[in-house]
Amino acid sequence: MAVLEAPASTTRKGDRISISISVQISCTDLAGVHFSGVVQTVNVSRNGCCLLLKQSLAPGQKIYLQRIGSGEEAVGRVVGQTGIRPEGNLYGVEVLNPGENFWGIRFPPQKELEEGTVRVLLKCSACQNCEETALNEVDLSVFQITHRLTRKCQACSASTVWETVPDKTGAAGAQNEPHVTGKRPEKRKHPRVNMRTVGCVGPAGPRADVVDVVNVSRGGVCFRSSRIYPEDTWIQVAVPYTPGAANIFVAGRIVRSRKMSLSVTEYGVEYVKT
Ligand SMILES: [Zn+2]
């Protein structure tokens, strides 16, 4: 098999290359069901990949990978979900100890990449411990989208969710924003427009959830539904929605929820480009 040459110029995203490679995977999904089958990558990098698959996986879980057409095998770790498409979920996967030829792609020398490693200050959401953390390119791809990572906490002796530290306590942030006081007014990137309409949480079909839209903005939508969507759930949503027409579903994440009555919950959704 021919070895592909990675582009010479490395971007800030590291050495991620959009390429569809068939991978035999073996793992256990969120429901505890063992899955073994062939899936496709959406992109690959020296130490990881983004996989498209129907199953739901948990951050931190193990996944066994074998590149189809090669004998190359590796163990991977699911870093987190980075998107949703009509055909499945996208997951950032770190490939642990990949062989030089795991992807059959020659990447730029490792040294250049290490210099580009991003360091961020993260806080364990369970014990509030802060730690400066070096993110590899897979961590970064997940973190840029979800703004959080699941990783081991020494203090908690467990895998916990880590989030960015608010500006107030971050030295760099404090310097950049000297007038920040304890309570900041909630800043919105996009103005909201109150719009009473109907939306639909996909996938399209008889089981789709037709919902009442409360307001929309360029960055997201707020709707009410009788169904339960836990926070951080990835959804596909069409707003506005016309039954029977060709509706456009876009990927989004439930970022907040508020119980309005016994049967109705209001959800805030942030659109996510994937
Ligand atoms: Zn902790």
Boltz pocket constraint, residues with backbone or C-beta under 6 A from the ligand:
constraints:
  - pocket:
      binder: B
      contacts: [[A, 124], [A, 125], [A, 126], [A, 127], [A, 128], [A, 129], [A, 153], [A, 154], [A, 155], [A, 156], [A, 160]]
      max_distance: 6.0
